[in-house]
Amino acid sequence: MRKLRTVVVDDEPLARRLMRSMLSELDNVELVAECRNGREAIAAVQGLAPDLLLLDIKMPGMTGFDVVRELQADIMPMVIFCTAYQRYALDAFDLHAVDYLLKPVDEVRLERAVARAWQRAEPDEETQNKSPLIGAIDEIAHKVASRGASHRVPQVPHESINDGGKLAIKDHDGTILVGIDDIEWIDAAGDYMCIHVGSETHIMRSTLKSLMSRFDPEKFKRIHRSTIVNLDRIVKATPLQKGEYMLDLDCGEKLKVSRNYRQEVKLFLDAN
């Protein structure tokens, strides 16, 4: 029986110990790492490629939400958020968590959440090539379509760019205006875009196609089915095997160019 390779992330030692004890009772889980903070969690995901992340939301420094936003969509494991605050539940599902657990975690509730993750880990023919999503809208639409439902699925509102070269991103308290030239790269997941600007990551609802249509096509290029890069931010391009590239950005980020988009980067390099 295949097991879900799982990473537990919590800044409290007791919470990690209790979670480890409860997971040891589940036959379909293999605990591969325990992390004390968001940075350790990101390193664990990048190094171990787990199937499931049991992720505390309220942690010093990086929150659980920050961890999700830092990870590129193509390496995103399934996520079960853990929180002592009921008010975080809606935010968790906005980030497309498989489930959320309220602390103190109940064994029955944990088992149910893991079972839900297990079902999602066994894709059918329609979903086996679909990457994990941060936004929940695509998942809802897929379920409605698979059931042959006749009712309409609410459309995701697109946010816009104003005439002053700013990207308008709705926040809890209003709207943030981000300079387009300041955008370093964008990680797309379904109908959610993670806009990386300096040390901040802003989340907005839009499709990749819609967002790309509003940017300068000579400056912003897709380097992966879920990643856009600002070409002006590239400081180094290292060829890899199979015609791929690894890009170093001036912000310190490293992004991999997939084979399907290597020609865009090659043309840019040849022109410079």
Secondary structure, DSSP 4 states (H G I P E B T S, - for coil): ---EEEEEE-S-HHHHHHHHHHHTT-TTEEEEEEESSHHHHHHHHHHH--SEEEEES--SSS-HHHHHHHS-GGGPPEEEEEES-TTHHHHHHHTT-SEEEESSPPHHHHHHHHHHHHHHTS--TTTTTPPP-SSSHHHHHHHHHHTT--SPPPPPPPP-B-TTSEEEEEETTEEEEEEGGG--EEEEETTEEEEEETTEEEEEE--HHHHHHHS-TTTEEEEETTEEEEGGGEEEEEE-GGG-EEEEETTS-EEEEPGGGHHHHHHHHHH-
